[in-house]
Amino acid sequence: MKKLYTLTTFLFLFIFCFKAHAQNIFWTEDFGTTCRFRGHANNYASPNGVWTVTSTGANAAYANEWYINNRIQFNGLGNCAVGSDLACGTNINNSLHIGGVANSFIGVPEDSASYWTGYYCSSMNFCSTTNKRVESPVINCTGKSAITLSFFYYEGGDTRPGGKNGDATLWYYDGTSWSLIDSLAKTANNKCSGTTYGVFTSHSITLPPSADNNPNIKLGFQWSNDDLSGGTDPSFALDNIVLSVLGPSGCASSFVVAKDSSQMLRYTATSTSSGIAPLSYYWTWGDGSHDTAAAPAHTYANQGYYNICLTIIDSTGCISISCDSAYHVYTSVPPVTQFNAYDTSMCAGSCMNFVDLSAGFPTAWKWSFPGGNPSSSTLRYPYTCYSTPGYYSITLITYNANGSDTLTKTNFIDVHVPPVASFAIVPDTSQLLHYNVVNSSTGAPPLQYHWSWGDGTHDYTANPSHTYAGPGLYNICLTVTDDSSGGMCSNTYCIIRLMLHFRRNPLSGRRILIPFAIFEAMLIITSGKTELGKLQRQELMPQMQTSGI
């Protein structure tokens, strides 16, 4: 049995979960207090049976994983979910949570309480697309009806509206097939000792009628993320799952909700419940928030459909729960348009992504990109490409049921002329295997230079020289970056040089380099787009380099 937390602010919830509702609880899962240092959720054996993890879609090489251990710890509602990364310690309180797999290349251990967003997918091939559902053992609900599922959780990940790079959902298995029953609202975070942590909140939902008297149900929690780098920590954690049935029929929970016309997305709920006074109230607003007043008010962050529930307990211990599982929260004012771009400087021939930041919950978008391709879009998060250097203006019109709003940002995007990297390799006849370069690169100054000599060494000046340790095949590359573009404009040119072996001249005793060939290829990298130019092979006349014996 896990320790109980006596938090004054959540005293009612303490009574609800562990006292007054105890006679109606028929199934619980708290994931135990046994040390499971970085223990995985798959094949976790609890007193209820074995938990499993199932793939529900594509999973990349660095896909995130479900864990059950003390790395994320439930420390009471409203408190930071601080656990232990190095050892289990003495106060073990395991949770079910999502974490990243180990990445030795950048020194990140397994289950670091952070999840991989795919930030390094394009640059280092550390792709982390994840679609995994952790599934409970079979739960016997024979003789039970109107079943309520309750648990504590927090959810971060991708908090953008409609974002897919980090999202948890609740699933239900009726003995035949799985179905989604709750999209699970994002919850608030808090800072403890300067670090942002998830804050556990409570959540309740009534299971579908097919769960009534069903001996073969399961619960599932699914995590999905793509590789678009839009998500942020913390990820998702869960603890203290409870299945219960309604209390005696001597009380009845009911309520009405009214929109506050003076404030956007603010609503007031009023209890119309019956029971032996005094009544205790516990509201859940469907977005991770809760209240304990008889007639609380709440302001939502986003419009949509929410599962609003009221649980009451009367003086006899009678418990009753009622929910409006699809209450429509909506705005009544026109939108206020605002937007931004991932960067305002870019290289000609590349593309830019735009982000809608409008207030007032627009439902439609009309972008105008004069000079871009495409020149318009109706997506919320569009992109456009520019092939000609210059300054470009952007216009966005947003719409909702109450009106529209237009914003134009003049000369918002600065498109630069891309630099062109070019050089020649010149052997130093006075020193064996020593080479100079003739840098003929062009571009708007100041330019930055990055030389890779193909043997693991680098230079950063305009015209360096280099001595090789021995003959061989070397891929010599120069990357030129336009510093005024903020690093957005770069170009790479490579020469692959094949050096053959030395032999000794039998007449002079000096070493000479036998004939060789140079293979040249142009590798153009401009704002993330790579093109391989025509491969050219040039046969050169035998070239001799001499040195003393």
C-alpha positions in Angstrom: 0.0 0.0 0.0 1.4 3.4 -0.9 1.7 6.1 1.6 -1.2 8.6 1.9 -0.6 12.3 1.3 -2.4 14.7 3.7 -2.4 17.8 1.6 -4.8 20.4 3.2 -5.7 21.9 -0.2 -6.8 18.5 -1.4 -8.4 17.2 1.8 -11.6 16.4 0.1 -9.9 14.3 -2.6 -8.0 12.4 0.1 -11.4 11.5 1.7 -12.9 10.7 -1.7 -10.2 8.3 -2.8 -9.3 6.6 0.4 -12.2 6.7 2.8 -15.8 7.4 1.8 -15.4 5.8 -1.6 -13.5 2.7 -0.4 -16.5 0.4 -0.1 -17.3 0.9 -3.7 -13.8 0.4 -5.1 -13.3 -3.0 -6.8 -10.0 -2.6 -8.7 -6.9 -0.6 -8.1 -3.4 -0.2 -9.5 -0.7 1.9 -7.9 2.4 0.2 -9.5 3.9 -0.7 -6.2 6.7 0.5 -3.9 9.4 -2.1 -5.0 12.6 -0.7 -6.4 12.5 -1.0 -10.2 15.4 1.2 -11.3 14.7 2.2 -14.9 12.2 -0.7 -15.1 10.1 -1.1 -18.3 6.4 -1.3 -18.3 6.2 -4.2 -20.7 5.7 -7.5 -18.8 5.4 -5.7 -15.5 3.7 -8.2 -13.1 1.4 -6.5 -10.6 -1.0 -8.2 -8.2 -3.7 -7.7 -10.9 -1.7 -9.4 -13.6 0.8 -8.6 -16.3 0.9 -5.2 -18.1 2.0 -5.2 -21.7 3.1 -2.6 -24.4 1.7 -2.9 -27.9 2.9 -1.1 -31.1 0.0 0.9 -32.6 1.9 2.4 -35.5 5.3 3.3 -36.8 8.1 3.3 -34.2 11.6 4.7 -35.1 15.0 3.5 -33.8 14.9 5.9 -30.9 11.2 5.6 -30.2 10.2 6.6 -26.6 9.3 3.9 -24.1 6.8 3.1 -21.3 8.4 2.7 -17.9 7.1 1.7 -14.4 9.6 2.9 -11.7 10.4 5.7 -9.3 11.9 8.0 -11.9 8.6 9.9 -11.9 7.0 9.9 -8.4 3.6 10.9 -7.3 4.2 13.3 -4.4 0.6 14.5 -3.8 -1.7 16.5 -6.0 -0.4 19.9 -6.9 3.2 19.0 -6.1 6.2 18.6 -8.5 6.6 15.0 -9.7 10.2 14.7 -8.6 11.7 11.2 -8.5 15.1 9.6 -8.5 17.4 9.0 -11.5 20.3 7.5 -9.7 18.9 5.0 -7.1 15.5 4.0 -5.7 16.1 5.5 -2.2 13.8 4.9 0.8 10.5 6.5 -0.3 9.7 4.5 -3.4 6.4 5.4 -5.1 6.5 4.0 -8.7 4.5 5.5 -11.5 3.7 4.6 -15.1 5.3 7.1 -17.5 6.9 7.9 -20.9 10.7 8.4 -21.1 13.4 8.4 -23.8 15.6 5.5 -24.6 19.4 5.7 -24.0 21.5 7.7 -26.5 25.2 7.2 -25.9 26.2 9.5 -28.7 25.1 12.6 -26.8 25.4 11.0 -23.3 21.7 10.7 -22.3 20.8 7.7 -20.2 17.7 5.6 -20.5 14.4 6.9 -18.9 15.8 10.4 -18.1 12.2 11.7 -17.5 12.5 13.5 -20.9 11.2 12.2 -24.2 12.8 12.4 -27.6 11.0 14.8 -29.8 12.9 14.0 -33.0 14.9 17.2 -32.9 18.0 15.4 -34.1 16.2 13.3 -36.7 17.2 15.2 -39.8 20.7 16.2 -38.6 21.9 13.1 -36.8 19.3 10.4 -37.8 18.1 10.2 -34.1 14.5 9.7 -35.2 12.0 9.0 -32.4 8.5 8.5 -34.0 6.5 6.7 -31.3 3.1 4.9 -31.3 2.9 2.7 -28.3 0.0 1.7 -26.0 0.5 0.3 -22.5 -2.3 -2.1 -21.7 -3.6 -3.4 -18.3 -4.2 -7.0 -17.4 -7.8 -8.3 -18.0 -10.2 -6.7 -15.5 -13.3 -8.6 -14.3 -16.3 -6.3 -14.0 -18.9 -9.0 -13.4 -21.7 -7.7 -11.3 -20.6 -4.1 -11.7 -22.4 -1.3 -13.6 -22.0 2.5 -14.2 -18.3 2.0 -13.6 -16.1 5.1 -12.9 -12.4 5.2 -13.8 -10.3 7.6 -11.7 -6.6 8.2 -11.7 -3.9 10.9 -11.1 -1.9 12.1 -14.1 0.0 14.9 -15.8 0.6 15.5 -19.5 3.0 17.8 -21.3 4.4 17.0 -24.7 3.1 19.0 -27.6 0.8 21.7 -26.2 0.1 23.4 -29.6 -3.6 23.0 -30.7 -3.7 19.9 -32.8 0.0 19.2 -32.1 1.1 15.6 -32.6 4.6 15.6 -31.2 3.8 14.2 -27.8 0.2 13.3 -27.0 -1.4 10.8 -24.6 -4.8 9.2 -25.0 -7.0 6.8 -22.9 -8.3 3.6 -24.6 -10.7 0.9 -23.6 -11.0 -2.8 -24.6 -14.4 -4.4 -24.4 -13.2 -8.0 -24.9 -13.3 -7.7 -28.7 -11.8 -4.4 -29.9 -10.0 -1.3 -28.6 -11.6 2.2 -28.8 -10.6 5.7 -27.8 -12.6 7.0 -24.9 -10.7 10.2 -23.7 -8.1 12.4 -25.4 -6.8 13.5 -22.0 -6.3 17.3 -21.5 -2.8 18.8 -21.1 -2.1 19.7 -17.5 -0.2 22.5 -15.7 3.5 22.4 -14.9 5.4 24.0 -12.0 9.0 24.9 -11.2 10.8 23.3 -8.3 14.4 24.3 -7.6 14.5 26.0 -11.0 13.5 22.9 -13.0 10.1 22.5 -14.7 8.1 19.4 -13.5 4.7 18.0 -14.3 2.1 18.5 -11.6 -0.3 15.6 -11.0 -4.0 16.3 -11.2 -7.0 14.0 -10.7 -9.3 12.7 -13.5 -12.5 10.7 -13.6 -14.5 9.2 -16.5 -17.4 6.8 -16.7 -16.6 3.7 -18.7 -18.8 2.8 -21.7 -21.9 0.7 -21.0 -20.2 -2.3 -22.6 -18.0 -2.5 -19.5 -21.1 -3.3 -17.3 -21.0 -6.9 -16.1 -18.1 -7.6 -18.6 -15.4 -10.0 -17.3 -12.9 -9.2 -20.0 -12.2 -5.4 -20.2 -8.8 -3.7 -20.4 -7.5 -0.2 -20.0 -4.9 1.3 -22.3 -2.8 4.5 -22.3 -1.3 5.4 -25.7 1.6 7.8 -26.4 2.3 9.1 -29.9 4.8 11.6 -31.2 6.3 12.4 -34.6 9.7 13.9 -35.5 8.8 17.5 -36.0 10.4 18.8 -32.7 7.3 20.6 -31.5 7.0 19.0 -28.1 8.5 19.9 -24.8 9.0 18.1 -21.5 7.5 16.8 -19.2 5.9 13.9 -21.1 3.2 11.9 -19.4 2.9 10.1 -16.1 0.1 8.2 -14.3 -0.6 6.7 -10.9 -3.3 5.4 -8.6 -5.8 3.9 -11.0 -9.2 3.2 -9.4 -12.3 1.5 -10.7 -15.5 2.0 -8.6 -19.2 1.8 -8.8 -21.7 4.4 -7.6 -22.7 4.7 -4.0 -26.1 4.2 -2.3 -29.2 5.7 -4.0 -29.9 8.2 -1.2 -28.1 11.0 -3.0 -27.9 12.3 -6.6 -25.4 14.5 -8.3 -26.6 17.0 -10.9 -25.5 20.4 -12.1 -26.0 23.1 -14.7 -23.3 25.1 -16.6 -23.7 28.6 -17.8 -21.4 30.7 -20.1 -20.1 34.0 -18.6 -20.8 36.5 -21.4 -18.4 39.1 -19.9 -15.2 36.9 -20.3 -14.0 34.7 -23.1 -14.3 31.0 -22.4 -15.4 31.5 -18.7 -18.1 29.3 -17.4 -20.0 28.9 -14.1 -21.2 25.6 -12.8 -24.0 25.3 -10.2 -24.8 22.1 -8.3 -28.5 21.0 -8.2 -27.6 17.8 -6.3 -29.7 16.2 -3.6 -28.6 14.4 -0.4 -28.4 14.7 3.4 -26.6 18.0 4.2 -23.9 19.1 4.4 -22.7 18.1 0.9 -19.1 18.0 -0.2 -18.3 18.8 -3.8 -15.5 17.8 -6.2 -15.6 19.2 -9.8 -13.4 18.2 -12.7 -13.5 20.6 -15.6 -12.1 18.2 -18.2 -8.9 20.1 -18.8 -7.0 18.9 -15.7 -8.5 21.6 -13.4 -10.8 21.0 -10.4 -12.9 22.8 -7.8 -14.5 22.1 -4.5 -17.1 24.9 -4.2 -20.8 24.4 -4.7 -20.9 26.9 -7.6 -17.4 27.4 -9.0 -16.4 29.4 -12.1 -13.7 28.3 -14.5 -11.9 29.9 -17.5 -10.8 27.5 -20.3 -7.6 28.0 -22.3 -9.1 26.6 -25.5 -12.5 26.1 -26.9 -13.7 22.6 -27.6 -15.7 19.7 -26.0 -14.9 18.9 -22.4 -15.9 16.2 -19.9 -17.3 18.1 -16.9 -18.0 15.9 -13.8 -19.3 16.6 -10.3 -18.9 14.1 -7.4 -20.8 14.7 -4.2 -20.7 13.1 -0.8 -23.5 13.7 1.7 -23.3 13.5 5.5 -24.2 9.8 5.4 -21.3 8.9 3.1 -23.5 8.5 0.1 -21.5 9.2 -3.1 -22.9 10.2 -6.5 -21.2 11.2 -9.7 -22.7 12.9 -12.8 -20.9 14.0 -16.0 -21.5 16.0 -19.1 -19.1 14.1 -21.4 -19.2 16.6 -24.3 -19.9 20.1 -23.0 -19.2 22.7 -25.8 -16.9 25.5 -24.8 -16.7 28.2 -27.4 -15.7 31.9 -27.9 -18.1 34.7 -28.8 -15.7 37.3 -30.1 -13.8 37.7 -33.4 -10.2 36.5 -33.6 -7.1 38.7 -33.2 -4.5 37.7 -35.8 -0.9 37.2 -34.9 1.8 35.0 -36.5 5.5 34.4 -36.7 8.0 32.4 -38.8 10.6 29.9 -37.7 13.2 32.5 -38.9 12.9 35.8 -40.7 16.2 35.3 -42.6 16.6 32.5 -45.2 18.5 31.5 -48.3 17.2 31.8 -51.8 16.0 28.4 -53.0 14.8 27.3 -49.6 11.5 27.2 -47.7 10.1 28.8 -44.5 7.5 27.5 -42.1 5.0 29.8 -40.5 3.1 29.6 -37.1 -0.3 31.0 -36.4 -0.3 32.7 -32.9 -3.8 34.3 -33.2 -6.1 34.7 -30.2 -9.8 34.2 -30.2 -9.7 30.6 -31.5 -9.9 31.1 -35.3 -11.4 28.2 -37.3 -10.1 29.2 -40.8 -6.9 30.8 -42.1 -5.9 32.6 -45.3 -2.2 33.3 -45.9 -0.8 35.4 -48.7 2.9 35.0 -49.7 3.6 37.4 -52.6 6.7 36.2 -54.5 6.6 32.8 -52.7 5.7 29.3 -54.0 3.0 28.6 -53.1 1.7 32.2 -53.0 -1.2 31.4 -50.6 -2.4 28.8 -48.2 -5.4 27.9 -46.0 -3.4 25.8 -43.6 -2.9 26.9 -40.0 0.8 26.1 -40.1 1.9 26.6 -43.8 5.2 27.0 -45.6 6.4 28.8 -48.7 9.6 28.8 -50.8 11.5 31.8 -52.2 13.9 31.5 -55.2 14.8 35.2 -55.6 16.7 37.3 -53.0 14.9 40.3 -51.5 12.4 41.3 -48.8 8.9 39.8 -48.7 5.7 40.8 -46.9 3.3 38.3 -45.3 -0.5 38.6 -44.8 -2.7 36.4 -42.6 -6.5 36.7 -42.3 -8.1 34.6 -39.6 -11.8 33.7 -39.2 -14.2 32.4 -36.7 -18.0 32.4 -36.3 -17.9 35.9 -34.9 -15.8 37.7 -37.6 -12.3 38.0 -39.0 -9.1 39.9 -38.6 -6.2 40.8 -40.9 -2.5 41.3 -40.2 0.3 42.2 -42.7 3.9 42.2 -41.8 5.8 44.3 -44.3 9.3 43.2 -45.5 9.0 40.4 -42.9 11.2 37.8 -44.6 14.7 38.6 -45.8 15.9 36.2 -48.5 19.7 36.2 -49.1 21.8 35.4 -52.1 23.4 31.9 -51.3 27.1 31.7 -51.2 29.0 29.5 -53.6 31.9 27.4 -52.2 34.8 26.6 -54.5 38.5 25.9 -54.1 41.4 24.1 -55.7 44.1 21.9 -54.0 47.7 22.8 -54.7 50.5 20.4 -53.7 53.5 21.9 -51.9 56.5 20.5 -53.9 58.8 21.4 -51.0 57.1 19.2 -48.4 55.8 15.7 -48.9 52.0 15.3 -48.5 51.6 19.0 -47.7 48.8 20.9 -49.5 47.7 24.5 -49.9 44.2 25.6 -51.1 43.2 28.4 -53.4 39.8 29.5 -52.1 37.6 31.0 -54.9 34.3 31.0 -52.9 31.8 33.9 -53.4 29.1 35.4 -51.3 28.0 38.4 -49.3 30.6 39.1 -46.6 31.3 38.3 -43.9 31.6 34.6 -44.7 32.4 31.8 -42.4 34.6 28.9 -43.6 34.7 25.3 -42.3 37.2 23.0 -43.9 37.2 19.2 -43.4 40.4 17.5 -44.6 38.9 14.0 -44.7 41.3 12.7 -42.0 39.3 14.0 -39.0 40.9 17.4 -38.8 39.4 20.8 -39.5 40.3 24.4 -40.3 38.3 27.6 -40.1 40.4 30.2 -42.0 39.9 31.3 -45.6 43.1 29.7 -47.1 44.6 27.1 -44.8 47.2 24.4 -45.6 47.4 20.9 -44.4 49.9 18.0 -44.1 48.6 14.4 -44.3 50.1 11.6 -42.3 50.1 9.2 -45.3 48.7 8.6 -48.8 45.1 7.5 -49.2 41.7 8.6 -50.3 40.6 11.9 -48.7 37.3 13.7 -49.0 38.2 17.4 -48.7 35.2 19.7 -48.1 34.6 23.4 -47.7 31.4 24.7 -46.2 30.8 28.5 -46.7 28.2 30.2 -44.6 26.7 33.7 -45.1 27.0 35.1 -41.6 24.5 37.9 -42.3 21.8 35.3 -42.8 22.1 34.0 -39.3 23.6 30.8 -40.5 20.6 30.0 -42.8 22.6 30.2 -46.1 25.4 27.8 -46.6 27.0 25.9 -49.5 29.4 22.9 -49.4 31.9 21.9 -52.1 34.0 18.7 -51.9 37.0 17.2 -53.7 37.7 13.5 -53.3 41.4 12.9 -53.9 42.9 9.5 -54.4 46.6 9.2 -53.4 48.5 6.1 -54.5 51.6 4.6 -52.8 55.1 6.0 -52.9 58.0 4.0 -54.5 61.7 4.6 -54.4 63.5 5.8 -57.5 66.2 3.1 -58.2 68.5 5.7 -59.8 68.4 8.6 -57.3 67.2 6.8 -54.3 64.5 9.4 -53.7 60.9 8.7 -53.1 58.4 9.6 -55.8 54.6 9.6 -56.1 53.4 7.4 -58.9 50.6 8.7 -61.2 47.3 9.4 -59.6 43.9 10.5 -60.5 41.6 13.1 -59.0 37.9 12.5 -58.7 35.8 15.6 -58.2 32.2 15.9 -57.0 30.1 18.9 -56.0 27.9 18.4 -52.9 25.6 21.4 -52.6 23.9 21.9 -49.2 21.6 24.9 -49.1 19.3 25.3 -46.1 19.0 21.6 -45.6 18.5 20.6 -49.2 21.3 18.4 -50.7 22.1 17.9 -54.3 24.9 15.8 -55.8 26.4 17.5 -58.8 27.9 15.8 -61.9 30.8 13.5 -61.0 33.9 14.4 -63.0 37.0 12.3 -63.4 40.2 14.0 -64.5 43.3 12.0 -65.5 46.4 14.0 -64.7 49.9 13.7 -65.9 52.2 11.9 -63.5 53.3 14.3 -60.8 56.5 13.9 -58.9 57.3 15.0 -55.4 60.8 14.4 -54.0 62.3 14.4 -50.6 65.5 13.4 -49.0 66.2 9.7 -48.2 
